[in-house]
Amino acid sequence: MKIDVSKGFEVGSMHYQVDMSDKAREELIGKDCYGDHLVYLKIIRVANNLSKDQVRNTFIHECIEAVNQQYCNDKIKHDEITNMANGLSQIFKSLDIEFTKGGE
């Protein structure tokens, strides 16, 4: 099942946008990463040149970063976020769920 994330999502009272544009990809390449979470702008960026497994894992990772910032005062360590994202990504993969931008 494909889930279109192009309209964003809610974490608490905050609306997060999802940017999977070519511009985001270029900026992420410049930072040598697959995705990021722009705290003050409430934007999650995921490179658009990744496999569907990498998109799933990166999207989940950045969502956990947003939850960590909103609900946990950034107390969850990055390694723990990575481990949770890997586990959740495996669950979603087994359920045949992938995250896409509009029109894919």
C-alpha positions, -999 to 999 in steps of 0.1 A, spaced: 0 0 0 13 34 -9 7 63 15 10 98 0 28 120 25 29 151 3 2 169 24 22 165 55 11 152 89 4 164 125 25 159 155 8 174 185 -5 208 175 21 212 148 17 205 111 48 191 94 54 194 57 72 167 38 97 179 11 109 153 -13 118 178 -41 149 179 -62 160 210 -43 157 191 -10 177 162 -25 205 186 -36 207 202 -2 207 168 16 235 157 -7 254 188 4 249 177 40 258 141 32 226 127 45 193 111 32 169 132 52 166 158 79 141 174 103 140 212 102 127 219 137 117 256 134 102 253 99 84 220 108 96 204 76 108 168 71 130 164 40 137 131 23 160 127 -7 140 117 -38 166 94 -53 164 67 -27 150 32 -30 115 27 -15 131 9 15 154 38 21 126 63 18 105 43 42 133 41 68 144 78 64 108 91 66 102 71 97 135 82 112 126 119 106 91 114 120 106 100 152 129 131 153 98 153 152 81 133 179 113 135 200 114 172 196 76 178 203 71 153 232 104 143 246 124 175 247 151 159 225 159 134 252 160 104 229 195 98 216 201 97 178 213 61 179 181 51 197 160 70 171 179 51 143 172 18 160 135 25 164 133 37 128 150 5 116 125 -17 136 94 3 125 106 3 89 108 -35 90 72 -37 104 59 -14 77 78 -33 50 62 -66 62 28 -49 59 38 -37 23 35 0 32 56 26 14 56 63 17 54 84 -15 50 120 -26 19 129 -46 15 114 -80 38 84 -75 
